[in-house]
Amino acid sequence: MSARQSLIHHTAGCFTCGKSVSARNALAWAHNHVRHNPGHWVEVSLGYIVSAAA
């Protein structure tokens, strides 16, 4: 039996300037944000639901 996962929660927020995003590309946004804003710290939160595949 295999498992199935679905991304259900995706946010990123900068501790330095307060900008944030809630979108499937949150991880990409975080990478771009710190690349263009040296010294900024970003937290990324990704949540998945995992269930048995039918």
PyMOL commands that place a pseudoatom at each C-alpha (Angstrom):
pseudoatom trace, name=CA, resn=MET, resi=1, chain=A, elem=C, hetatm=0, pos=[0.000, 0.000, 0.000]
pseudoatom trace, name=CA, resn=SER, resi=2, chain=A, elem=C, hetatm=0, pos=[1.300, 3.454, -0.827]
pseudoatom trace, name=CA, resn=ALA, resi=3, chain=A, elem=C, hetatm=0, pos=[0.468, 6.841, 0.641]
pseudoatom trace, name=CA, resn=ARG, resi=4, chain=A, elem=C, hetatm=0, pos=[-0.912, 9.937, -1.016]
pseudoatom trace, name=CA, resn=GLN, resi=5, chain=A, elem=C, hetatm=0, pos=[-0.001, 13.432, 0.108]
pseudoatom trace, name=CA, resn=SER, resi=6, chain=A, elem=C, hetatm=0, pos=[-1.653, 16.761, -0.638]
pseudoatom trace, name=CA, resn=LEU, resi=7, chain=A, elem=C, hetatm=0, pos=[-0.287, 20.203, 0.168]
pseudoatom trace, name=CA, resn=ILE, resi=8, chain=A, elem=C, hetatm=0, pos=[-2.988, 22.002, 2.167]
pseudoatom trace, name=CA, resn=HIS, resi=9, chain=A, elem=C, hetatm=0, pos=[-1.133, 24.870, 3.889]
pseudoatom trace, name=CA, resn=HIS, resi=10, chain=A, elem=C, hetatm=0, pos=[1.603, 27.046, 2.420]
pseudoatom trace, name=CA, resn=THR, resi=11, chain=A, elem=C, hetatm=0, pos=[2.825, 30.333, 3.852]
pseudoatom trace, name=CA, resn=ALA, resi=12, chain=A, elem=C, hetatm=0, pos=[6.040, 32.306, 4.110]
pseudoatom trace, name=CA, resn=GLY, resi=13, chain=A, elem=C, hetatm=0, pos=[6.713, 35.374, 6.224]
pseudoatom trace, name=CA, resn=CYS, resi=14, chain=A, elem=C, hetatm=0, pos=[9.700, 37.654, 6.655]
pseudoatom trace, name=CA, resn=PHE, resi=15, chain=A, elem=C, hetatm=0, pos=[10.714, 38.339, 10.264]
pseudoatom trace, name=CA, resn=THR, resi=16, chain=A, elem=C, hetatm=0, pos=[12.694, 41.396, 9.143]
pseudoatom trace, name=CA, resn=CYS, resi=17, chain=A, elem=C, hetatm=0, pos=[10.182, 43.435, 7.132]
pseudoatom trace, name=CA, resn=GLY, resi=18, chain=A, elem=C, hetatm=0, pos=[6.866, 41.701, 7.793]
pseudoatom trace, name=CA, resn=LYS, resi=19, chain=A, elem=C, hetatm=0, pos=[6.044, 40.851, 4.175]
pseudoatom trace, name=CA, resn=SER, resi=20, chain=A, elem=C, hetatm=0, pos=[4.283, 37.525, 3.719]
pseudoatom trace, name=CA, resn=VAL, resi=21, chain=A, elem=C, hetatm=0, pos=[2.592, 35.276, 1.198]
pseudoatom trace, name=CA, resn=SER, resi=22, chain=A, elem=C, hetatm=0, pos=[0.079, 32.457, 1.346]
pseudoatom trace, name=CA, resn=ALA, resi=23, chain=A, elem=C, hetatm=0, pos=[0.413, 30.599, -1.953]
pseudoatom trace, name=CA, resn=ARG, resi=24, chain=A, elem=C, hetatm=0, pos=[1.618, 27.304, -3.394]
pseudoatom trace, name=CA, resn=ASN, resi=25, chain=A, elem=C, hetatm=0, pos=[4.873, 29.024, -4.413]
pseudoatom trace, name=CA, resn=ALA, resi=26, chain=A, elem=C, hetatm=0, pos=[5.680, 30.128, -0.828]
pseudoatom trace, name=CA, resn=LEU, resi=27, chain=A, elem=C, hetatm=0, pos=[9.068, 28.387, -0.859]
pseudoatom trace, name=CA, resn=ALA, resi=28, chain=A, elem=C, hetatm=0, pos=[10.065, 30.047, -4.150]
pseudoatom trace, name=CA, resn=TRP, resi=29, chain=A, elem=C, hetatm=0, pos=[8.869, 33.412, -2.809]
pseudoatom trace, name=CA, resn=ALA, resi=30, chain=A, elem=C, hetatm=0, pos=[11.054, 32.949, 0.287]
pseudoatom trace, name=CA, resn=HIS, resi=31, chain=A, elem=C, hetatm=0, pos=[14.147, 32.149, -1.796]
pseudoatom trace, name=CA, resn=ASN, resi=32, chain=A, elem=C, hetatm=0, pos=[13.575, 35.193, -4.006]
pseudoatom trace, name=CA, resn=HIS, resi=33, chain=A, elem=C, hetatm=0, pos=[12.846, 37.471, -1.043]
pseudoatom trace, name=CA, resn=VAL, resi=34, chain=A, elem=C, hetatm=0, pos=[16.090, 36.712, 0.793]
pseudoatom trace, name=CA, resn=ARG, resi=35, chain=A, elem=C, hetatm=0, pos=[18.095, 36.833, -2.447]
pseudoatom trace, name=CA, resn=HIS, resi=36, chain=A, elem=C, hetatm=0, pos=[16.837, 40.364, -3.174]
pseudoatom trace, name=CA, resn=ASN, resi=37, chain=A, elem=C, hetatm=0, pos=[16.874, 41.509, 0.472]
pseudoatom trace, name=CA, resn=PRO, resi=38, chain=A, elem=C, hetatm=0, pos=[20.193, 40.471, 2.046]
pseudoatom trace, name=CA, resn=GLY, resi=39, chain=A, elem=C, hetatm=0, pos=[19.967, 40.048, 5.806]
pseudoatom trace, name=CA, resn=HIS, resi=40, chain=A, elem=C, hetatm=0, pos=[16.265, 39.202, 5.841]
pseudoatom trace, name=CA, resn=TRP, resi=41, chain=A, elem=C, hetatm=0, pos=[15.045, 36.057, 7.621]
pseudoatom trace, name=CA, resn=VAL, resi=42, chain=A, elem=C, hetatm=0, pos=[12.007, 34.194, 6.250]
pseudoatom trace, name=CA, resn=GLU, resi=43, chain=A, elem=C, hetatm=0, pos=[10.018, 31.365, 7.814]
pseudoatom trace, name=CA, resn=VAL, resi=44, chain=A, elem=C, hetatm=0, pos=[8.251, 28.906, 5.479]
pseudoatom trace, name=CA, resn=SER, resi=45, chain=A, elem=C, hetatm=0, pos=[5.418, 26.681, 6.671]
pseudoatom trace, name=CA, resn=LEU, resi=46, chain=A, elem=C, hetatm=0, pos=[4.179, 23.843, 4.469]
pseudoatom trace, name=CA, resn=GLY, resi=47, chain=A, elem=C, hetatm=0, pos=[1.407, 21.532, 5.648]
pseudoatom trace, name=CA, resn=TYR, resi=48, chain=A, elem=C, hetatm=0, pos=[0.474, 18.225, 4.065]
pseudoatom trace, name=CA, resn=ILE, resi=49, chain=A, elem=C, hetatm=0, pos=[-2.360, 15.776, 4.603]
pseudoatom trace, name=CA, resn=VAL, resi=50, chain=A, elem=C, hetatm=0, pos=[-1.235, 12.176, 4.118]
pseudoatom trace, name=CA, resn=SER, resi=51, chain=A, elem=C, hetatm=0, pos=[-3.587, 9.269, 3.527]
pseudoatom trace, name=CA, resn=ALA, resi=52, chain=A, elem=C, hetatm=0, pos=[-3.520, 5.738, 2.153]
pseudoatom trace, name=CA, resn=ALA, resi=53, chain=A, elem=C, hetatm=0, pos=[-3.805, 5.629, -1.645]
pseudoatom trace, name=CA, resn=ALA, resi=54, chain=A, elem=C, hetatm=0, pos=[-6.788, 3.740, -2.969]
for i in range(1, 54): cmd.bond("trace and resi %d" % i, "trace and resi %d" % (i + 1))
show_as sticks, trace
zoom trace
